[in-house]
Amino acid sequence: MRVTIVGGTHGNEYTGVWCIKSLDRRLSSSESTSTNNNNNNNPKKLYPHLEISTLLGNPQAHQENKRFVDEDLNRQFSYKALVEEFSSSLESKRAREINQLLGPKNFDEKNCNSDATKTTSDVVIIDLHTTTTNMGVTLIVGEGDPLMTRCAAYIVQKLRSSDDNRVSVLMHTHKDQKSRPNVASIVPHGLSIEVGPVPQGVIRHDVVEKTQQALEAALEFLERTQQQQQQQQQTHPDELEKELRQSFPNGQVPCYRSAPAKRAGEMSSKIPWPCDSQNLNFPAWMVHKSVQDADFQEIEKGDPLFVDLDGKVIPYDGSHGSPVLLMFINEGGYYYSSSGTGISVAVRDKYSLETG
């Protein structure tokens, strides 16, 4: 199984870049005969059934410490963006390069046995992100992909053993892989790991550690699944299945979903704020202090939500129902109109361990 770890899809999210650089050093040292090389830190010894590589998603944006140069790279992998209406932007060009490197993405619904599908069926992309919001560790997976939804469940059980880890699973807004516009959707098996809070362009030790813990748990799960497939011995009990069933005895894994989009062009439902007339990336309202850092918590119609320049409190108008769950509250990346401005709306749900 080929596993590619992507960092820097958003150039100012430094944690992912740090993690792939650290992983690159480990992979390089595992090929040397250094006396400092030990099996506990050697990816090739820990995960012998995985072919692990890394990729810096948006090198130019990373050099400039920007989320993107022209437009959001993590919105460039839909059929429309890759095939129908690709532009001359730096990110559009980079998306087509990445698609050829890691894919290509198969958009042909009728031809599931195409060369593209065969090429990517045993490939996993893990995309590392950070958020300025107080969401802890969030694992974003696609519906109907049992390999990666079970992987997310495995990460949850591993990380929740630590007292300071808040771990949530978020189902991707698009139900099928082909319609998703994110980097990890190039192949059938994708996972995004999003950790926060951390400012953009900043490296925090604790956030790096949590990201690495989630990544190592994902690699451990994929290694164990490959071992089981190669053994093909029904006489041996499925220890991985036993572990997952102990954590989720009813076979259902709690998760969140983004509420359906209400505005044209949105990937998911958001409560928008108005923008400054002189700078569309500058909000005309700020998030109210009672809502700040309250990700995955409910608010009701009439509760304080925003504050304007005059200090007037703007309450929640109930437009997305009441009560409503909020997430990605005051996300720095969502100040950009091309990424979609506003606060995301979530709904609680569950998914099946068996079917994803």
Stockholm file with secondary structure:
# STOCKHOLM 1.0

chainA/1-356         MRVTIVGGTHGNEYTGVWCIKSLDRRLSSSESTSTNNNNNNNPKKLYPHLEISTLLGNPQAHQENKRFVDEDLNRQFSYKALVEEFSSSLESKRAREINQLLGPKNFDEKNCNSDATKTTSDVVIIDLHTTTTNMGVTLIVGEGDPLMTRCAAYIVQKLRSSDDNRVSVLMHTHKDQKSRPNVASIVPHGLSIEVGPVPQGVIRHDVVEKTQQALEAALEFLERTQQQQQQQQQTHPDELEKELRQSFPNGQVPCYRSAPAKRAGEMSSKIPWPCDSQNLNFPAWMVHKSVQDADFQEIEKGDPLFVDLDGKVIPYDGSHGSPVLLMFINEGGYYYSSSGTGISVAVRDKYSLETG
#=GR chainA/1-356 SS CEEEEEECSSTTCHHHHHHHHHHHHHHHHTTSCCTTCCGGGCHHHHCTTCEEEEEESCHHHHHTTCSCSSSCGGGCCSHIIIIISCCSSHHHHHHHHHHHHHCCCCCCTTCTTSHHHHHHTTEEEEEEEECSSSCEEEEEECTTCHHHHHHHHHHHHHHTTSTTCCEEEEECSSSSGGGCCSGGGGSSEEEEEEEESCCTTCCCHHHHHHHHHHHHHHHHHHHHHHHHHHHCCTTSCCHHHHHHHHHSTTSEEEEEEECCCCSTTCSSCEECCCEETTEEEEESEEECTTTTTCTTEEECTTSEEEEETTCCEEECCCTTCSSEEEESTTCGGGGSTTTCCSEEEEEEEEEETTTC
#=GC SS_cons         CEEEEEECSSTTCHHHHHHHHHHHHHHHHTTSCCTTCCGGGCHHHHCTTCEEEEEESCHHHHHTTCSCSSSCGGGCCSHIIIIISCCSSHHHHHHHHHHHHHCCCCCCTTCTTSHHHHHHTTEEEEEEEECSSSCEEEEEECTTCHHHHHHHHHHHHHHTTSTTCCEEEEECSSSSGGGCCSGGGGSSEEEEEEEESCCTTCCCHHHHHHHHHHHHHHHHHHHHHHHHHHHCCTTSCCHHHHHHHHHSTTSEEEEEEECCCCSTTCSSCEECCCEETTEEEEESEEECTTTTTCTTEEECTTSEEEEETTCCEEECCCTTCSSEEEESTTCGGGGSTTTCCSEEEEEEEEEETTTC
//
